[in-house]
Amino acid sequence: MLLFCPTCGNVLIVEEGQKCYRFACNTCPYVHNINRKVTSRKYPKLKEVDDVLGGSAAWENVDSTAGENCQPHTAIGLLVFWLSPWL
């Protein structure tokens, strides 16, 4: 698939010709007829996502409580501080 003009190197535009669509250059007389379907797909490489809170190791030293009706180590009280713009 042509994206740039092989003569001058400028970007080709798609225009409607007499029989079909065609790639044409704005600066030189280059024209290339499009006879079949033209497709192009680019899949970007995704970045690796970092753990925002430090992963599972960040929760090792968190305060925990045993509830009245719960077995030990089943009710975990996590300390979470919310920052609010209205404070």
N, C-alpha and C positions, 0 to 999 in steps of 0.2 A: 504494500500500500504506500502510495506516495503522500508525503506530508509537506515536503519541500521541493522547490523547483530544481531539477538537475542542471539547469542552465545558469541561473543566477543565485540560487540558494534561498530565495524568499519563500514565505509560507504560501501554499496553494489554497485557493478558495474553491468551493463547489458552486457551480453555476449550471443553469438549465440550458442545454444545447438544443439543436433542432430535432434530434432523434432520441437523445438520452442525456443524463446528467454527465458533467465532466469536471475534471480538475483543471483550473486555469490559473495562470500567474498574472498578477496585477502590473508587474513592471516589464515583462517581456512577452513575446507572442506564444509562449509554450502552452499547449492544450493537450490533455490526455482524457479520452472518453472512458467512462465507467460502464463496463458491459455486464458486470455481475455485482452481487451484493458485497458491500465492503463493511467489515466489522473489525473492531479492535478492542480488547479488554485488557486492562492492567489491574492486577491485584496487589495492593500495597503490602509491604511487610510490616506486620504489627509489632509494636514495641512490647517488651516484657513488662508486666504490671508488678509494681512493688507493693508490699504490704504496707498499708497506711499506718496501722497501729503496731507494727513490729511483729506480726505473726503470732503464733501460739506461745512463744517465749515471753511475750509482754504480759500475759495473764498468770504467770507463775506465782508472783508475790502479792496477789490481790487479797484483800480482806474477805473472809468467808465466815458465815454464821450457820449454825445448825438451828433449824426451825423447831418450834414446840412439837409439832406433829410429824416432823420429818426425821429420817434417819440421818446420822452424821454425814457431812460432806455431800448432801444432796441439794441443799438450798445455798446458793452462792450469791452473796451480795456484792455486786460490782460497783465500784465507785466511779461514777460518770459525772463529769462536770460539763455543763452546757454553757456556752458563751452566748449571751443574747445581746443584740445591738440596742435593746431598749433599757438596759441596766445603767 
